[in-house]
Amino acid sequence: MRTYLIPTDFSASSVAAAHYAATLSKQTSVTRLILLHAYYVSPFENVLPSTEFVQLTEEDIEETSRLKLKELNDIKAELQAIVNEGVEVKVHLSHLPLLRAVLEMQEKTVIDLLVLCSNNNKGEYTQVGHNIIQISKISPAPVLVVPEKAVSQPLKTVVLACDFKKVTEAIPQHKLKKVWDLINAELLVVNVDTKSLHVRQDPKMLAEESALHEMLEPYHPKYFFINHANTIQGIVDFASEHGAQMIIALPKKHSFFQSILHSNTTEKLTVKSSVPVLLLK
């Protein structure tokens, strides 16, 4: 992971996510972090008054842009004090809508990891956190969702949540290898088994389990089966009990996160979790 892209809306959650990314960069050989803020002004806003009967002038837009750029540079200074020497922290103020700004940046620059803040439980609206699902859908790069309460610490133990079904299709092996070559942490592979198929020695599952063992053998994982009525809560509880610093989720058609990017499953997972969630797809 050589370049991180970090969209920020200046909320407490997004600033915390940026700080987390800066700390993580020290473990993952990153050479550049890009702070992105999307300040979109509709063409009509400086022609027609808003619902508050305020009509923006070009001077208003320029002044707001100047203030936002200052906020970006303030955060940049904070991150520069965290990252390793030689790591570049850049800022970019886009005048596109958020999703288009994120996509355009990835079209122009090779991004290895997109770092997003999650919505929190305090009722604070965050532009970035509110759009986790939509951004994750369009992002070519893996997405790391960072809860506001996440603690910046070295990655020593990581949980890979997998249902052990269709594993060769569910796991993007080349992306997992790219991540693992850099973080080199203990890998715990967990299956939330709501139907107790492992206990019954289901032949199909055991066959797929063999494929999973072969696929992940280079990472020397430990395997766990847990029974829990609530898949999301089961994953979060498992990660907490084992002191994991990150959860890896696989939003593929055949994983237990079926249609994860078409529902609120990701939001439930990231809000409930106190550790970051990496979406590999």
N, C-alpha and C positions, 0 to 999 in steps of 0.2 A: 504494500500500500504506500505509494509514493506521494499521492496528493489527496487531501481531504477537502471536500466541499461542505461548508457549514452555513446553511441559510439561517438568518437571524431576523427576528422581528423586534428585538430589544426587550422582550419580556424576560422575567427572571428565569423562566424555564429554558429559553433559547440561549441566554448567556451562560447558564450552568452547563448546557450541552456543549457549548464552545470550549469552556474550560476543561470539560471531560475529554474532548477531542485533543486538546493540546497536551494533556497528560498522557493520553493513549499514544500519541505520536512518538513519544520517547521510547516506546517499546516496539514500534512497528516500522522503523527506518523511514519515516516520512520526511520528505524534503520540502513540502509546501502545504500550507493551509490557506484556503480561500474563504473569506467571510463574504457572504452574499446577502444583500438586502434588496427586496423588490418594492419599489415605490412607484406604483402605477397610478397615473392620473388619466382618467377618461378624457378623450377629446372634447367631450361635452361639458366637462367641469369648469372650464374657463370660458364657456359660452353661455351655459345655463346655470342659474343658481341652484344650490343643493336644497335638500328638504329643510335645512336650517336657514334658508334664504341667504346663504353665503356664496358669493361668486368668486372663484379663484382667479387671480391675475397671474401673468407670467412671473412677476416679481415674487408673489406668494410661493409659487412652485419652486423657483430658484432658491429662495430662502429656506424652505423646508428641505430641499435637497442638500443644501449646505449643512444644515443641522444634522441630518441623517448621516451624512458623510463623516461629520465630526464624531458622532456616536460610534460609527464603524471603526474609526481610527482609535477611539478610546479603548474599545474592546481589543483591537489589534495590539495595543501597547500591553494590555494585561496578558494576552496570549504569548507575546514575544518574550515576556519574562518567565514563562513556563517551559517553552519548547527548548530543545537542544540547540546549542550554538550552531549557526549555519542554516537552520530551518527558516524558510521564508514565510512570512504571514502577509497575505495580500488582501485587499478589500475591493469589493465591486458593488457599486450602486446601479441597479438596473431599473429602467422605467417600464419594464414589462410586468404583466401579472405574474404572481409567484410561480405557478407551474411552468409557464413559458420561460421564465428567467432561469429556473433550474435546468430545464431541458436544453436551452440555448447554451448555457455554460458547459454542459456535458458534450454538446456537439462541437464546441470550439476547443475544449480542453479534455485530455484523458483524466477522468476522475476515478480513483480507486475505491473511495468510500464516501458515501453521502451521509452526513451526520445530522439527525433531526432531533428536536426536542419533542416530548410527548405532552399531551394535555395533562393537567394535574387535577387533583381532587378539590382544589380550592375555588373552582368556578371561574378562574382567570381564563379569558379567551386569548389564545395564542394563534396567530395566523398560520405559523408553521405546524404546530401541533394539531390544529383543526384539519389540516390537509394531509395528514400522514398517509392515508390510504391512496389518495389521488397521486401524491408524489411518488409513492412506492411503485405504483402501477407503471409510471412513465420512465422511471429511472433505470438506465442501463447498468449503473453501478450498484453494488450491494448497499443496503440501507441499514444504518445503525440508529435505532431509536433509543434515546437516553432519557429516562425518567428524571425529574428534577431532583429527587432524593437520592439519585445514584452517587456513590462515593468513588472518587477518582483513586484508583489503586492498581497496581500491577495485575495483569491477568495471569492467574495461576491455575484456575479450574474453570472449565467452560462446559456447559450442558448443551448437548445436541439433542433436540426433541424430535423423535421419529416414531412412526407407527409400525415400522418394519414391514410395510406392505409396498410393493412396487418400488423397492428401494433403489433399483438402478435408474428408475425414471425420476424419483423424488429428489435424489441428492445430486446437486451440480458439482461433481467431483473435482473438476479443474478449479472451480472457485474456492471450494473448501481447502484444497491443497495450497492455493495461493495465500489464503488466510493463515493456515496452520504453519506454513514455512516461516511466517513472521512472528506469530505470537508464541508458538511452542509451549502450549499449556497442557495440563492434564485434561483429557477428553472423557466426559461421562455421557454415554448414549442412553437415553431413557425412552421407554415405550410406556405410554399411559394406556393400559389395557383395561378397557371398560367391560370387555366380554370374557375375560379370563381365558383367552385362547392359549396363552403360554402354559397355563396350569393343565389344560386338557391336551397339551402336546399337539396342537393343530398342525398337520403335515405341511400345508401350504405355507403357513407362517414360518415353520422351521426351515423350509427350503429357502425362503427369502432371507431368513436370518443368516443362513450360510453365506449368501451373496453379500450381505451387509458386513459380515465379519471379514470377508476377503477384501472388500472395497476399503474398509477403514483400518485394515491391519497395519499400514505404515504409521498410524497415529497412536498405536497401542492403547486403544480405548478400554474403558470398563463399561459393562452393559448392565442395565437395570430394568426390571419390569415392575411397574407399580399399578395398583388398582385404585382408581379414583372416579367417582361419579362425574366430576367436573374436570375436563381435560386441562383447561387453562389453570385452574387453581392447583391441580396436581403438579403441573410443571413448575409453577412458582414456588410451591411448598418444597418440592424436591431440590430446586436450586438453592433455596434458603437453608435447608437442612444440611446441604453438602458444601456450604460456603462458596458457591460459585460466583464469579465476577461477571459472567455474561451468559446469555441464553441464545443459542442459534436456532432459528425457526426456518422451515423450508416451505414457503408458500407455493407449492406445486399442486397440480391437479390431483395427484394420487397420494399426497401426504395427509396426515390427519388435520392439517390446516387447509383442508379442501375449501376452495373459494375464499381463502383468507383475504385476498385483495378485493373481494366483492362483498364483504360483510364487515362487521365491527369487531371481528375476532382479534385483529392486531391491536386495536385500541384497547380492548379488554385486557389483553396480555400486557401491553406496555404500561397501562395505568396501574394494574395490580402489582406488577413487578417492581422491585426496588433496584434491579440490576438492568443494564442495557440489553436490548434484544436486537440481534443481527439477523436481518432478512436476506437469505441467499436464494436467488431464483435464476 
